[in-house]
Amino acid sequence: MFFLPFLLQSALLAFESQAVIEHRLTLFARGGAGAQDEAVRMVGEKVALAAHVWQQGAKSLASGASPDSVMMDTVALYREAVDENRRRLTL
């Protein structure tokens, strides 16, 4: 039964990510220092988040967590990051 909740959370992540992509593309199209700052910030955030997610997943698996729960936790971490970016970009 793991498949359906994981599918739902992954679909929500995809939809929510589209809003952030839209905001960033609009910002990049306008250009300027803000666009440059966002591009640099975006790359740094992606690298840092990937490292954090990998570390959390490795810790969870090493402590006996199921792969299913690690996958759900991974999607949750990415959804949190997307939500933070959406809030920041819509101010």
Contacts in CASP RR format, 6 or more apart in sequence:
PFRMAT RR
TARGET T0000
AUTHOR 0000-0000-0000
METHOD contacts of the structure
MODEL  1
MFFLPFLLQSALLAFESQAVIEHRLTLFARGGAGAQDEAVRMVGEKVALA
AHVWQQGAKSLASGASPDSVMMDTVALYREAVDENRRRLTL
2 68 0 8 1.000
5 72 0 8 1.000
6 68 0 8 1.000
6 71 0 8 1.000
6 72 0 8 1.000
6 75 0 8 1.000
9 72 0 8 1.000
9 75 0 8 1.000
9 76 0 8 1.000
9 79 0 8 1.000
10 75 0 8 1.000
12 79 0 8 1.000
13 75 0 8 1.000
13 78 0 8 1.000
13 79 0 8 1.000
13 82 0 8 1.000
16 79 0 8 1.000
16 82 0 8 1.000
16 83 0 8 1.000
16 86 0 8 1.000
17 82 0 8 1.000
19 86 0 8 1.000
20 82 0 8 1.000
20 85 0 8 1.000
20 86 0 8 1.000
20 89 0 8 1.000
23 86 0 8 1.000
23 89 0 8 1.000
23 90 0 8 1.000
24 38 0 8 1.000
24 42 0 8 1.000
24 89 0 8 1.000
27 34 0 8 1.000
27 35 0 8 1.000
27 38 0 8 1.000
27 89 0 8 1.000
28 35 0 8 1.000
28 38 0 8 1.000
28 39 0 8 1.000
38 89 0 8 1.000
45 81 0 8 1.000
45 85 0 8 1.000
49 77 0 8 1.000
49 78 0 8 1.000
49 81 0 8 1.000
52 77 0 8 1.000
53 74 0 8 1.000
53 77 0 8 1.000
53 78 0 8 1.000
56 73 0 8 1.000
56 74 0 8 1.000
56 77 0 8 1.000
57 65 0 8 1.000
57 70 0 8 1.000
57 73 0 8 1.000
57 74 0 8 1.000
60 69 0 8 1.000
60 70 0 8 1.000
60 73 0 8 1.000
61 67 0 8 1.000
61 70 0 8 1.000
65 73 0 8 1.000
END
